[in-house]
Amino acid sequence: MSRTRTPAVDGWFTGEGDGFRLLGTRCAACASVFFPREDVHCRNPECAGGALEEVPLSRRGRIWSYTDSRYRPPSPYVSDPELPWEPYALIAVELESERIVVLGQAVPGITVADLAVGMEVEAVPGVLSEDAETTWTTWHWRPTGVTA
């Protein structure tokens, strides 16, 4: 039986492979870019506000900071309590053209020992969790030059 691929958070990313992109919004008045998306008003306190449009974000950025997650996070994070906890690397990536920092997991197999501040990474499709019917999708950060 095939699982249905469903975004863990609807509207935050789109596409597959080289076409994969995180989705943000840009304010028409001040050009501020936001992620996660903003659909109501500009969050820039200096801005009087303008129309918000959906924009695909840069696929690549540089590591701003990183750490590892060695504990099972609380709900709404989904993990099977019957399985042992698998630590993962958490990366804060600065998207240079947007001038924002986006947090996300590293691709499976990449640990904090593989990372360095300033290293280039790219957003790629990832899997958050799976159950019998659904594969819950998300994004991961992968160091460029690494195939997974």
N, CA, C and O atoms as CSV, one atom per row, in Angstrom:
chain,resi,resn,atom,element,x,y,z
A,1,MET,N,N,0.835,-1.181,0.000
A,1,MET,CA,C,0.000,0.000,0.000
A,1,MET,C,C,0.886,1.252,0.000
A,1,MET,O,O,1.840,1.346,0.772
A,2,SER,N,N,0.567,2.184,-0.851
A,2,SER,CA,C,1.332,3.424,-0.984
A,2,SER,C,C,0.828,4.465,0.018
A,2,SER,O,O,-0.376,4.620,0.220
A,3,ARG,N,N,1.773,5.173,0.641
A,3,ARG,CA,C,1.405,6.240,1.576
A,3,ARG,C,C,1.152,7.540,0.819
A,3,ARG,O,O,1.792,7.808,-0.198
A,4,THR,N,N,0.228,8.333,1.312
A,4,THR,CA,C,-0.033,9.658,0.769
A,4,THR,C,C,1.013,10.619,1.323
A,4,THR,O,O,1.234,10.661,2.534
A,5,ARG,N,N,1.664,11.396,0.444
A,5,ARG,CA,C,2.638,12.400,0.873
A,5,ARG,C,C,1.871,13.683,1.180
A,5,ARG,O,O,1.210,14.251,0.311
A,6,THR,N,N,1.974,14.132,2.445
A,6,THR,CA,C,1.231,15.302,2.902
A,6,THR,C,C,2.175,16.241,3.630
A,6,THR,O,O,2.905,15.805,4.520
A,7,PRO,N,N,2.179,17.538,3.271
A,7,PRO,CA,C,3.028,18.488,3.991
A,7,PRO,C,C,2.657,18.531,5.471
A,7,PRO,O,O,1.477,18.551,5.820
A,8,ALA,N,N,3.661,18.547,6.334
A,8,ALA,CA,C,3.414,18.657,7.773
A,8,ALA,C,C,2.758,19.995,8.089
A,8,ALA,O,O,1.928,20.078,8.995
A,9,VAL,N,N,3.121,21.049,7.348
A,9,VAL,CA,C,2.493,22.359,7.472
A,9,VAL,C,C,2.160,22.824,6.057
A,9,VAL,O,O,3.058,23.051,5.246
A,10,ASP,N,N,0.890,22.962,5.769
A,10,ASP,CA,C,0.451,23.332,4.427
A,10,ASP,C,C,0.880,24.756,4.080
A,10,ASP,O,O,0.730,25.671,4.890
A,11,GLY,N,N,1.413,24.935,2.873
A,11,GLY,CA,C,1.747,26.253,2.366
A,11,GLY,C,C,3.123,26.779,2.720
A,11,GLY,O,O,3.454,27.911,2.366
A,12,TRP,N,N,3.938,25.984,3.414
A,12,TRP,CA,C,5.275,26.457,3.790
A,12,TRP,C,C,6.343,26.075,2.777
A,12,TRP,O,O,7.433,26.646,2.802
A,13,PHE,N,N,6.062,25.121,1.878
A,13,PHE,CA,C,7.026,24.705,0.869
A,13,PHE,C,C,6.278,24.077,-0.292
A,13,PHE,O,O,5.108,23.713,-0.181
A,14,THR,N,N,6.989,23.957,-1.420
A,14,THR,CA,C,6.385,23.397,-2.618
A,14,THR,C,C,7.461,22.742,-3.475
A,14,THR,O,O,8.646,23.045,-3.341
A,15,GLY,N,N,7.036,21.844,-4.355
A,15,GLY,CA,C,7.934,21.250,-5.340
A,15,GLY,C,C,8.692,20.035,-4.831
A,15,GLY,O,O,8.603,19.649,-3.665
A,16,GLU,N,N,9.437,19.455,-5.754
A,16,GLU,CA,C,10.274,18.290,-5.474
A,16,GLU,C,C,11.618,18.488,-6.154
A,16,GLU,O,O,11.740,19.321,-7.052
A,17,GLY,N,N,12.616,17.744,-5.741
A,17,GLY,CA,C,13.931,17.776,-6.385
A,17,GLY,C,C,14.493,19.187,-6.479
A,17,GLY,O,O,14.455,19.947,-5.511
A,18,ASP,N,N,15.020,19.534,-7.667
A,18,ASP,CA,C,15.606,20.863,-7.871
A,18,ASP,C,C,14.554,21.965,-7.838
A,18,ASP,O,O,14.900,23.137,-7.695
A,19,GLY,N,N,13.277,21.610,-7.968
A,19,GLY,CA,C,12.200,22.596,-7.925
A,19,GLY,C,C,11.675,22.867,-6.524
A,19,GLY,O,O,10.738,23.648,-6.356
A,20,PHE,N,N,12.273,22.227,-5.507
A,20,PHE,CA,C,11.804,22.399,-4.133
A,20,PHE,C,C,12.138,23.804,-3.632
A,20,PHE,O,O,13.259,24.277,-3.816
A,21,ARG,N,N,11.170,24.474,-3.000
A,21,ARG,CA,C,11.385,25.805,-2.433
A,21,ARG,C,C,10.547,25.978,-1.175
A,21,ARG,O,O,9.408,25.518,-1.096
A,22,LEU,N,N,11.140,26.657,-0.188
A,22,LEU,CA,C,10.364,27.159,0.931
A,22,LEU,C,C,9.581,28.361,0.412
A,22,LEU,O,O,10.046,29.063,-0.486
A,23,LEU,N,N,8.399,28.601,0.970
A,23,LEU,CA,C,7.561,29.714,0.543
A,23,LEU,C,C,7.453,30.743,1.659
A,23,LEU,O,O,7.147,30.409,2.804
A,24,GLY,N,N,7.707,31.980,1.312
A,24,GLY,CA,C,7.563,33.076,2.254
A,24,GLY,C,C,6.604,34.100,1.700
A,24,GLY,O,O,5.939,33.861,0.692
A,25,THR,N,N,6.533,35.239,2.357
A,25,THR,CA,C,5.756,36.360,1.841
A,25,THR,C,C,6.629,37.603,1.861
A,25,THR,O,O,7.525,37.741,2.693
A,26,ARG,N,N,6.348,38.509,0.922
A,26,ARG,CA,C,7.068,39.782,0.830
A,26,ARG,C,C,6.047,40.914,0.891
A,26,ARG,O,O,5.003,40.865,0.242
A,27,CYS,N,N,6.372,41.933,1.684
A,27,CYS,CA,C,5.522,43.115,1.802
A,27,CYS,C,C,5.803,44.039,0.608
A,27,CYS,O,O,6.957,44.351,0.313
A,28,ALA,N,N,4.738,44.467,-0.068
A,28,ALA,CA,C,4.891,45.359,-1.220
A,28,ALA,C,C,5.376,46.745,-0.795
A,28,ALA,O,O,6.012,47.436,-1.590
A,29,ALA,N,N,5.092,47.166,0.433
A,29,ALA,CA,C,5.468,48.512,0.878
A,29,ALA,C,C,6.938,48.610,1.269
A,29,ALA,O,O,7.604,49.575,0.892
A,30,CYS,N,N,7.462,47.636,2.017
A,30,CYS,CA,C,8.828,47.752,2.548
A,30,CYS,C,C,9.775,46.674,2.029
A,30,CYS,O,O,10.973,46.731,2.303
A,31,ALA,N,N,9.264,45.691,1.284
A,31,ALA,CA,C,10.028,44.578,0.713
A,31,ALA,C,C,10.549,43.599,1.760
A,31,ALA,O,O,11.390,42.761,1.436
A,32,SER,N,N,10.075,43.676,3.017
A,32,SER,CA,C,10.463,42.691,4.038
A,32,SER,C,C,9.926,41.320,3.644
A,32,SER,O,O,8.810,41.190,3.141
A,33,VAL,N,N,10.751,40.300,3.887
A,33,VAL,CA,C,10.370,38.925,3.575
A,33,VAL,C,C,10.203,38.168,4.883
A,33,VAL,O,O,10.977,38.348,5.824
A,34,PHE,N,N,9.180,37.316,4.930
A,34,PHE,CA,C,8.864,36.582,6.155
A,34,PHE,C,C,8.771,35.086,5.903
A,34,PHE,O,O,8.245,34.639,4.884
A,35,PHE,N,N,9.293,34.325,6.853
A,35,PHE,CA,C,9.091,32.885,6.909
A,35,PHE,C,C,9.084,32.504,8.385
A,35,PHE,O,O,10.012,32.859,9.111
A,36,PRO,N,N,8.049,31.783,8.850
A,36,PRO,CA,C,6.946,31.275,8.060
A,36,PRO,C,C,6.129,32.422,7.443
A,36,PRO,O,O,6.231,33.586,7.832
A,37,ARG,N,N,5.337,32.031,6.485
A,37,ARG,CA,C,4.529,32.980,5.739
A,37,ARG,C,C,3.678,33.840,6.658
A,37,ARG,O,O,3.292,33.432,7.754
A,38,GLU,N,N,3.403,35.021,6.185
A,38,GLU,CA,C,2.499,35.941,6.872
A,38,GLU,C,C,1.379,36.245,5.894
A,38,GLU,O,O,1.652,36.647,4.763
A,39,ASP,N,N,0.139,36.067,6.290
A,39,ASP,CA,C,-0.983,36.306,5.381
A,39,ASP,C,C,-1.855,37.482,5.813
A,39,ASP,O,O,-2.784,37.853,5.095
A,40,VAL,N,N,-1.570,38.075,6.976
A,40,VAL,CA,C,-2.465,39.104,7.501
A,40,VAL,C,C,-1.884,40.508,7.372
A,40,VAL,O,O,-2.524,41.394,6.806
A,41,HIS,N,N,-0.664,40.719,7.897
A,41,HIS,CA,C,-0.080,42.063,7.881
A,41,HIS,C,C,1.439,41.971,7.920
A,41,HIS,O,O,2.002,40.938,8.283
A,42,CYS,N,N,2.087,43.051,7.546
A,42,CYS,CA,C,3.545,43.119,7.585
A,42,CYS,C,C,4.003,43.135,9.036
A,42,CYS,O,O,3.477,43.902,9.843
A,43,ARG,N,N,4.975,42.298,9.373
A,43,ARG,CA,C,5.481,42.223,10.749
A,43,ARG,C,C,6.600,43.210,11.011
A,43,ARG,O,O,7.106,43.270,12.131
A,44,ASN,N,N,7.004,43.987,10.016
A,44,ASN,CA,C,8.048,44.991,10.199
A,44,ASN,C,C,7.446,46.167,10.963
A,44,ASN,O,O,6.553,46.832,10.440
A,45,PRO,N,N,7.911,46.448,12.199
A,45,PRO,CA,C,7.322,47.529,12.992
A,45,PRO,C,C,7.534,48.917,12.390
A,45,PRO,O,O,6.844,49.863,12.768
A,46,GLU,N,N,8.474,49.049,11.464
A,46,GLU,CA,C,8.755,50.335,10.816
A,46,GLU,C,C,7.843,50.583,9.607
A,46,GLU,O,O,7.862,51.669,9.027
A,47,CYS,N,N,7.048,49.579,9.228
A,47,CYS,CA,C,6.261,49.639,7.995
A,47,CYS,C,C,4.794,49.950,8.298
A,47,CYS,O,O,4.214,49.425,9.249
A,48,ALA,N,N,4.212,50.819,7.464
A,48,ALA,CA,C,2.787,51.123,7.590
A,48,ALA,C,C,1.927,49.989,7.053
A,48,ALA,O,O,0.720,49.948,7.291
A,49,GLY,N,N,2.552,49.077,6.333
A,49,GLY,CA,C,1.842,47.910,5.810
A,49,GLY,C,C,1.571,48.015,4.331
A,49,GLY,O,O,1.380,49.101,3.783
A,50,GLY,N,N,1.561,46.888,3.714
A,50,GLY,CA,C,1.290,46.809,2.285
A,50,GLY,C,C,0.766,45.437,1.952
A,50,GLY,O,O,0.673,44.573,2.824
A,51,ALA,N,N,0.429,45.232,0.716
A,51,ALA,CA,C,-0.036,43.925,0.272
A,51,ALA,C,C,1.089,42.908,0.437
A,51,ALA,O,O,2.260,43.219,0.219
A,52,LEU,N,N,0.720,41.701,0.820
A,52,LEU,CA,C,1.693,40.619,0.977
A,52,LEU,C,C,1.545,39.647,-0.176
A,52,LEU,O,O,0.436,39.226,-0.502
A,53,GLU,N,N,2.675,39.287,-0.801
A,53,GLU,CA,C,2.623,38.326,-1.890
A,53,GLU,C,C,3.499,37.127,-1.558
A,53,GLU,O,O,4.551,37.265,-0.934
A,54,GLU,N,N,3.051,35.946,-1.985
A,54,GLU,CA,C,3.835,34.726,-1.790
A,54,GLU,C,C,5.066,34.783,-2.678
A,54,GLU,O,O,4.989,35.151,-3.850
A,55,VAL,N,N,6.210,34.409,-2.096
A,55,VAL,CA,C,7.463,34.372,-2.862
A,55,VAL,C,C,8.223,33.092,-2.523
A,55,VAL,O,O,8.284,32.697,-1.359
A,56,PRO,N,N,8.805,32.440,-3.536
A,56,PRO,CA,C,9.699,31.321,-3.232
A,56,PRO,C,C,11.000,31.882,-2.664
A,56,PRO,O,O,11.515,32.884,-3.160
A,57,LEU,N,N,11.522,31.247,-1.638
A,57,LEU,CA,C,12.758,31.709,-1.010
A,57,LEU,C,C,13.972,31.087,-1.688
A,57,LEU,O,O,13.861,30.090,-2.401
A,58,SER,N,N,15.117,31.683,-1.456
A,58,SER,CA,C,16.370,31.127,-1.968
A,58,SER,C,C,16.498,29.697,-1.492
A,58,SER,O,O,16.135,29.376,-0.360
A,59,ARG,N,N,17.004,28.850,-2.340
A,59,ARG,CA,C,17.170,27.439,-1.965
A,59,ARG,C,C,18.432,27.232,-1.136
A,59,ARG,O,O,18.515,26.285,-0.354
A,60,ARG,N,N,19.421,28.122,-1.309
A,60,ARG,CA,C,20.691,27.981,-0.603
A,60,ARG,C,C,20.929,29.127,0.361
A,60,ARG,O,O,20.454,30.247,0.171
A,61,GLY,N,N,21.689,28.803,1.414
A,61,GLY,CA,C,22.074,29.804,2.393
A,61,GLY,C,C,23.309,29.319,3.133
A,61,GLY,O,O,23.893,28.293,2.785
A,62,ARG,N,N,23.699,30.062,4.154
A,62,ARG,CA,C,24.881,29.710,4.949
A,62,ARG,C,C,24.468,29.477,6.400
A,62,ARG,O,O,23.598,30.157,6.944
A,63,ILE,N,N,25.130,28.484,7.007
A,63,ILE,CA,C,24.819,28.154,8.402
A,63,ILE,C,C,25.156,29.352,9.289
A,63,ILE,O,O,26.285,29.843,9.297
A,64,TRP,N,N,24.167,29.801,10.022
A,64,TRP,CA,C,24.296,30.898,10.968
A,64,TRP,C,C,24.604,30.334,12.363
A,64,TRP,O,O,25.383,30.910,13.122
A,65,SER,N,N,23.972,29.191,12.682
A,65,SER,CA,C,24.173,28.502,13.952
A,65,SER,C,C,23.631,27.076,13.814
A,65,SER,O,O,22.888,26.773,12.881
A,66,TYR,N,N,24.010,26.215,14.746
A,66,TYR,CA,C,23.504,24.843,14.719
A,66,TYR,C,C,23.657,24.221,16.106
A,66,TYR,O,O,24.433,24.694,16.936
A,67,THR,N,N,22.903,23.159,16.333
A,67,THR,CA,C,22.977,22.401,17.582
A,67,THR,C,C,22.434,21.005,17.301
A,67,THR,O,O,21.989,20.714,16.191
A,68,ASP,N,N,22.474,20.147,18.314
A,68,ASP,CA,C,21.851,18.840,18.138
A,68,ASP,C,C,20.705,18.686,19.119
A,68,ASP,O,O,20.697,19.278,20.198
A,69,SER,N,N,19.745,17.881,18.718
A,69,SER,CA,C,18.564,17.615,19.525
A,69,SER,C,C,18.701,16.202,20.066
A,69,SER,O,O,18.549,15.227,19.330
A,70,ARG,N,N,18.985,16.101,21.338
A,70,ARG,CA,C,19.238,14.794,21.943
A,70,ARG,C,C,18.071,14.285,22.782
A,70,ARG,O,O,18.181,13.244,23.430
A,71,TYR,N,N,16.953,15.012,22.772
A,71,TYR,CA,C,15.790,14.579,23.539
A,71,TYR,C,C,14.561,14.545,22.631
A,71,TYR,O,O,14.516,15.221,21.603
A,72,ARG,N,N,13.577,13.757,23.021
A,72,ARG,CA,C,12.326,13.666,22.262
A,72,ARG,C,C,11.504,14.913,22.581
A,72,ARG,O,O,11.129,15.122,23.735
A,73,PRO,N,N,11.214,15.753,21.565
A,73,PRO,CA,C,10.449,16.969,21.836
A,73,PRO,C,C,8.989,16.648,22.140
A,73,PRO,O,O,8.491,15.583,21.776
A,74,PRO,N,N,8.309,17.572,22.804
A,74,PRO,CA,C,6.899,17.361,23.135
A,74,PRO,C,C,6.001,17.559,21.907
A,74,PRO,O,O,6.455,18.011,20.855
A,75,SER,N,N,4.745,17.218,22.060
A,75,SER,CA,C,3.737,17.449,21.029
A,75,SER,C,C,3.739,18.940,20.677
A,75,SER,O,O,3.915,19.759,21.579
A,76,PRO,N,N,3.554,19.326,19.439
A,76,PRO,CA,C,2.955,18.562,18.358
A,76,PRO,C,C,3.945,17.753,17.532
A,76,PRO,O,O,3.543,17.132,16.548
A,77,TYR,N,N,5.242,17.736,17.903
A,77,TYR,CA,C,6.201,16.902,17.187
A,77,TYR,C,C,5.728,15.463,17.272
A,77,TYR,O,O,5.335,14.996,18.341
A,78,VAL,N,N,5.766,14.768,16.162
A,78,VAL,CA,C,5.244,13.408,16.106
A,78,VAL,C,C,6.411,12.426,16.075
A,78,VAL,O,O,7.260,12.486,15.185
A,79,SER,N,N,6.446,11.528,17.047
A,79,SER,CA,C,7.416,10.439,17.018
A,79,SER,C,C,6.810,9.251,17.762
A,79,SER,O,O,6.005,9.423,18.678
A,80,ASP,N,N,7.197,8.074,17.364
A,80,ASP,CA,C,6.666,6.854,17.951
A,80,ASP,C,C,7.376,6.580,19.269
A,80,ASP,O,O,8.568,6.272,19.261
A,81,PRO,N,N,6.683,6.681,20.404
A,81,PRO,CA,C,7.323,6.456,21.698
A,81,PRO,C,C,7.822,5.029,21.899
A,81,PRO,O,O,8.587,4.758,22.824
A,82,GLU,N,N,7.385,4.113,21.023
A,82,GLU,CA,C,7.834,2.719,21.097
A,82,GLU,C,C,9.225,2.537,20.484
A,82,GLU,O,O,9.902,1.544,20.750
A,83,LEU,N,N,9.647,3.509,19.655
A,83,LEU,CA,C,10.951,3.424,19.002
A,83,LEU,C,C,11.967,4.261,19.768
A,83,LEU,O,O,11.600,5.253,20.397
A,84,PRO,N,N,13.244,3.873,19.725
A,84,PRO,CA,C,14.254,4.685,20.410
A,84,PRO,C,C,14.376,6.053,19.747
A,84,PRO,O,O,14.172,6.175,18.539
A,85,TRP,N,N,14.705,7.076,20.520
A,85,TRP,CA,C,14.850,8.432,20.004
A,85,TRP,C,C,16.121,8.539,19.181
A,85,TRP,O,O,17.183,8.101,19.623
A,86,GLU,N,N,16.028,9.113,17.996
A,86,GLU,CA,C,17.171,9.327,17.117
A,86,GLU,C,C,17.533,10.813,17.130
A,86,GLU,O,O,16.773,11.626,16.603
A,87,PRO,N,N,18.667,11.188,17.716
A,87,PRO,CA,C,19.062,12.604,17.710
A,87,PRO,C,C,19.220,13.119,16.277
A,87,PRO,O,O,19.493,12.352,15.353
A,88,TYR,N,N,19.044,14.421,16.113
A,88,TYR,CA,C,19.234,15.042,14.808
A,88,TYR,C,C,19.861,16.415,14.982
A,88,TYR,O,O,19.771,17.019,16.051
A,89,ALA,N,N,20.496,16.902,13.926
A,89,ALA,CA,C,21.096,18.238,13.945
A,89,ALA,C,C,20.041,19.249,13.527
A,89,ALA,O,O,19.283,19.023,12.584
A,90,LEU,N,N,20.005,20.359,14.238
A,90,LEU,CA,C,19.100,21.462,13.962
A,90,LEU,C,C,19.947,22.635,13.488
A,90,LEU,O,O,20.912,23.009,14.154
A,91,ILE,N,N,19.595,23.224,12.336
A,91,ILE,CA,C,20.428,24.243,11.706
A,91,ILE,C,C,19.636,25.526,11.499
A,91,ILE,O,O,18.501,25.494,11.024
A,92,ALA,N,N,20.241,26.657,11.856
A,92,ALA,CA,C,19.706,27.986,11.538
A,92,ALA,C,C,20.494,28.490,10.331
A,92,ALA,O,O,21.714,28.638,10.395
A,93,VAL,N,N,19.785,28.754,9.230
A,93,VAL,CA,C,20.414,29.109,7.960
A,93,VAL,C,C,20.022,30.536,7.571
A,93,VAL,O,O,18.843,30.888,7.545
A,94,GLU,N,N,21.042,31.348,7.270
A,94,GLU,CA,C,20.772,32.701,6.791
A,94,GLU,C,C,20.660,32.672,5.271
A,94,GLU,O,O,21.582,32.258,4.568
A,95,LEU,N,N,19.502,33.126,4.784
A,95,LEU,CA,C,19.287,33.274,3.353
A,95,LEU,C,C,19.725,34.694,3.005
A,95,LEU,O,O,19.060,35.664,3.368
A,96,GLU,N,N,20.842,34.806,2.303
A,96,GLU,CA,C,21.490,36.100,2.095
A,96,GLU,C,C,20.611,37.097,1.356
A,96,GLU,O,O,20.499,38.244,1.788
A,97,SER,N,N,19.984,36.694,0.257
A,97,SER,CA,C,19.213,37.672,-0.506
A,97,SER,C,C,17.969,38.132,0.249
A,97,SER,O,O,17.556,39.280,0.092
A,98,GLU,N,N,17.362,37.269,1.065
A,98,GLU,CA,C,16.183,37.640,1.838
A,98,GLU,C,C,16.546,38.291,3.182
A,98,GLU,O,O,15.730,38.988,3.786
A,99,ARG,N,N,17.795,38.050,3.641
A,99,ARG,CA,C,18.272,38.577,4.923
A,99,ARG,C,C,17.420,38.093,6.103
A,99,ARG,O,O,17.088,38.853,7.012
A,100,ILE,N,N,17.078,36.792,6.050
A,100,ILE,CA,C,16.348,36.169,7.149
A,100,ILE,C,C,17.042,34.860,7.512
A,100,ILE,O,O,17.812,34.312,6.724
A,101,VAL,N,N,16.756,34.365,8.721
A,101,VAL,CA,C,17.298,33.089,9.189
A,101,VAL,C,C,16.142,32.104,9.314
A,101,VAL,O,O,15.117,32.403,9.925
A,102,VAL,N,N,16.325,30.919,8.722
A,102,VAL,CA,C,15.298,29.877,8.720
A,102,VAL,C,C,15.856,28.644,9.424
A,102,VAL,O,O,16.950,28.175,9.108
A,103,LEU,N,N,15.095,28.133,10.374
A,103,LEU,CA,C,15.488,26.970,11.161
A,103,LEU,C,C,14.970,25.698,10.508
A,103,LEU,O,O,13.885,25.700,9.927
A,104,GLY,N,N,15.730,24.614,10.597
A,104,GLY,CA,C,15.271,23.323,10.093
A,104,GLY,C,C,16.240,22.216,10.467
A,104,GLY,O,O,17.354,22.475,10.921
A,105,GLN,N,N,15.806,20.990,10.271
A,105,GLN,CA,C,16.651,19.826,10.551
A,105,GLN,C,C,17.653,19.623,9.432
A,105,GLN,O,O,17.403,19.992,8.284
A,106,ALA,N,N,18.784,19.037,9.773
A,106,ALA,CA,C,19.735,18.576,8.764
A,106,ALA,C,C,19.187,17.293,8.156
A,106,ALA,O,O,18.369,16.605,8.768
A,107,VAL,N,N,19.640,16.976,6.951
A,107,VAL,CA,C,19.242,15.701,6.345
A,107,VAL,C,C,19.728,14.565,7.242
A,107,VAL,O,O,20.744,14.705,7.923
A,108,PRO,N,N,19.014,13.445,7.247
A,108,PRO,CA,C,19.466,12.300,8.041
A,108,PRO,C,C,20.904,11.927,7.681
A,108,PRO,O,O,21.294,11.948,6.514
A,109,GLY,N,N,21.669,11.591,8.694
A,109,GLY,CA,C,23.056,11.188,8.492
A,109,GLY,C,C,24.055,12.314,8.694
A,109,GLY,O,O,25.249,12.056,8.851
A,110,ILE,N,N,23.586,13.570,8.694
A,110,ILE,CA,C,24.460,14.715,8.951
A,110,ILE,C,C,24.363,15.046,10.437
A,110,ILE,O,O,23.269,15.242,10.965
A,111,THR,N,N,25.510,15.108,11.107
A,111,THR,CA,C,25.547,15.436,12.530
A,111,THR,C,C,26.246,16.778,12.727
A,111,THR,O,O,26.768,17.356,11.774
A,112,VAL,N,N,26.256,17.270,13.964
A,112,VAL,CA,C,26.925,18.543,14.241
A,112,VAL,C,C,28.414,18.457,13.920
A,112,VAL,O,O,29.037,19.482,13.641
A,113,ALA,N,N,28.995,17.273,13.951
A,113,ALA,CA,C,30.413,17.107,13.608
A,113,ALA,C,C,30.674,17.405,12.132
A,113,ALA,O,O,31.807,17.690,11.746
A,114,ASP,N,N,29.629,17.339,11.311
A,114,ASP,CA,C,29.760,17.596,9.871
A,114,ASP,C,C,29.527,19.055,9.498
A,114,ASP,O,O,29.693,19.427,8.337
A,115,LEU,N,N,29.143,19.886,10.465
A,115,LEU,CA,C,28.706,21.253,10.189
A,115,LEU,C,C,29.697,22.293,10.685
A,115,LEU,O,O,30.507,22.024,11.573
A,116,ALA,N,N,29.623,23.489,10.097
A,116,ALA,CA,C,30.433,24.631,10.531
A,116,ALA,C,C,29.677,25.909,10.197
A,116,ALA,O,O,29.001,25.988,9.171
A,117,VAL,N,N,29.792,26.903,11.062
A,117,VAL,CA,C,29.202,28.207,10.784
A,117,VAL,C,C,29.793,28.725,9.479
A,117,VAL,O,O,31.004,28.653,9.270
A,118,GLY,N,N,28.935,29.250,8.598
A,118,GLY,CA,C,29.371,29.765,7.308
A,118,GLY,C,C,29.296,28.762,6.181
A,118,GLY,O,O,29.410,29.146,5.017
A,119,MET,N,N,29.105,27.468,6.488
A,119,MET,CA,C,29.018,26.427,5.468
A,119,MET,C,C,27.750,26.634,4.636
A,119,MET,O,O,26.696,26.974,5.174
A,120,GLU,N,N,27.860,26.424,3.317
A,120,GLU,CA,C,26.689,26.537,2.450
A,120,GLU,C,C,25.838,25.281,2.552
A,120,GLU,O,O,26.352,24.162,2.544
A,121,VAL,N,N,24.520,25.484,2.650
A,121,VAL,CA,C,23.554,24.390,2.689
A,121,VAL,C,C,22.412,24.731,1.747
A,121,VAL,O,O,22.235,25.882,1.348
A,122,GLU,N,N,21.640,23.709,1.401
A,122,GLU,CA,C,20.478,23.922,0.542
A,122,GLU,C,C,19.264,23.233,1.137
A,122,GLU,O,O,19.376,22.209,1.812
A,123,ALA,N,N,18.087,23.819,0.871
A,123,ALA,CA,C,16.828,23.239,1.314
A,123,ALA,C,C,16.443,22.115,0.369
A,123,ALA,O,O,16.445,22.289,-0.850
A,124,VAL,N,N,16.111,20.952,0.939
A,124,VAL,CA,C,15.692,19.791,0.157
A,124,VAL,C,C,14.453,19.181,0.811
A,124,VAL,O,O,14.229,19.367,2.007
A,125,PRO,N,N,13.641,18.450,0.027
A,125,PRO,CA,C,12.475,17.795,0.619
A,125,PRO,C,C,12.913,16.795,1.689
A,125,PRO,O,O,13.943,16.135,1.551
A,126,GLY,N,N,12.128,16.693,2.743
A,126,GLY,CA,C,12.430,15.755,3.817
A,126,GLY,C,C,11.168,15.110,4.346
A,126,GLY,O,O,10.056,15.485,3.975
A,127,VAL,N,N,11.354,14.139,5.213
A,127,VAL,CA,C,10.235,13.439,5.847
A,127,VAL,C,C,10.288,13.718,7.345
A,127,VAL,O,O,11.316,13.509,7.989
A,128,LEU,N,N,9.175,14.189,7.887
A,128,LEU,CA,C,9.074,14.430,9.322
A,128,LEU,C,C,8.698,13.149,10.049
A,128,LEU,O,O,9.316,12.786,11.049
A,129,SER,N,N,7.674,12.466,9.535
A,129,SER,CA,C,7.252,11.199,10.134
A,129,SER,C,C,6.382,10.436,9.144
A,129,SER,O,O,5.973,10.963,8.110
A,130,GLU,N,N,6.112,9.182,9.489
A,130,GLU,CA,C,5.252,8.347,8.661
A,130,GLU,C,C,4.348,7.524,9.561
A,130,GLU,O,O,4.731,7.127,10.662
A,131,ASP,N,N,3.148,7.278,9.074
A,131,ASP,CA,C,2.283,6.305,9.721
A,131,ASP,C,C,1.805,5.350,8.620
A,131,ASP,O,O,2.325,5.386,7.505
A,132,ALA,N,N,0.851,4.524,8.915
A,132,ALA,CA,C,0.430,3.501,7.952
A,132,ALA,C,C,-0.101,4.098,6.650
A,132,ALA,O,O,0.064,3.498,5.588
A,133,GLU,N,N,-0.732,5.265,6.715
A,133,GLU,CA,C,-1.340,5.857,5.526
A,133,GLU,C,C,-0.596,7.055,4.960
A,133,GLU,O,O,-0.719,7.345,3.770
A,134,THR,N,N,0.182,7.764,5.793
A,134,THR,CA,C,0.696,9.077,5.392
A,134,THR,C,C,2.196,9.230,5.639
A,134,THR,O,O,2.715,8.804,6.671
A,135,THR,N,N,2.878,9.842,4.680
A,135,THR,CA,C,4.243,10.320,4.861
A,135,THR,C,C,4.128,11.832,5.035
A,135,THR,O,O,3.745,12.538,4.102
A,136,TRP,N,N,4.457,12.330,6.226
A,136,TRP,CA,C,4.381,13.757,6.532
A,136,TRP,C,C,5.689,14.411,6.101
A,136,TRP,O,O,6.751,14.116,6.649
A,137,THR,N,N,5.602,15.310,5.109
A,137,THR,CA,C,6.794,15.901,4.524
A,137,THR,C,C,7.134,17.259,5.141
A,137,THR,O,O,6.276,17.945,5.697
A,138,THR,N,N,8.403,17.622,5.027
A,138,THR,CA,C,8.927,18.878,5.552
A,138,THR,C,C,10.132,19.255,4.697
A,138,THR,O,O,10.267,18.766,3.575
A,139,TRP,N,N,11.006,20.114,5.207
A,139,TRP,CA,C,12.257,20.428,4.527
A,139,TRP,C,C,13.415,20.050,5.437
A,139,TRP,O,O,13.280,20.021,6.660
A,140,HIS,N,N,14.535,19.766,4.831
A,140,HIS,CA,C,15.792,19.541,5.554
A,140,HIS,C,C,16.853,20.425,4.925
A,140,HIS,O,O,16.728,20.838,3.772
A,141,TRP,N,N,17.897,20.713,5.686
A,141,TRP,CA,C,19.062,21.432,5.162
A,141,TRP,C,C,20.151,20.418,4.879
A,141,TRP,O,O,20.477,19.590,5.730
A,142,ARG,N,N,20.716,20.484,3.674
A,142,ARG,CA,C,21.782,19.566,3.266
A,142,ARG,C,C,22.999,20.382,2.856
A,142,ARG,O,O,22.893,21.277,2.018
A,143,PRO,N,N,24.164,20.078,3.445
A,143,PRO,CA,C,25.380,20.751,2.979
A,143,PRO,C,C,25.527,20.551,1.461
A,143,PRO,O,O,25.312,19.446,0.962
A,144,THR,N,N,25.888,21.604,0.734
A,144,THR,CA,C,26.043,21.467,-0.711
A,144,THR,C,C,27.222,20.528,-0.982
A,144,THR,O,O,28.205,20.510,-0.241
A,145,GLY,N,N,27.103,19.778,-2.023
A,145,GLY,CA,C,28.135,18.800,-2.347
A,145,GLY,C,C,27.897,17.451,-1.687
A,145,GLY,O,O,28.641,16.506,-1.948
A,146,VAL,N,N,26.870,17.337,-0.831
A,146,VAL,CA,C,26.551,16.073,-0.171
A,146,VAL,C,C,25.328,15.500,-0.836
A,146,VAL,O,O,24.320,16.194,-0.964
A,147,THR,N,N,25.381,14.263,-1.262
A,147,THR,CA,C,24.212,13.615,-1.846
A,147,THR,C,C,23.614,12.667,-0.824
A,147,THR,O,O,24.325,11.921,-0.151
A,148,ALA,N,N,22.305,12.712,-0.722
A,148,ALA,CA,C,21.605,11.847,0.231
A,148,ALA,C,C,20.351,11.292,-0.397
A,148,ALA,O,O,19.621,10.539,0.246
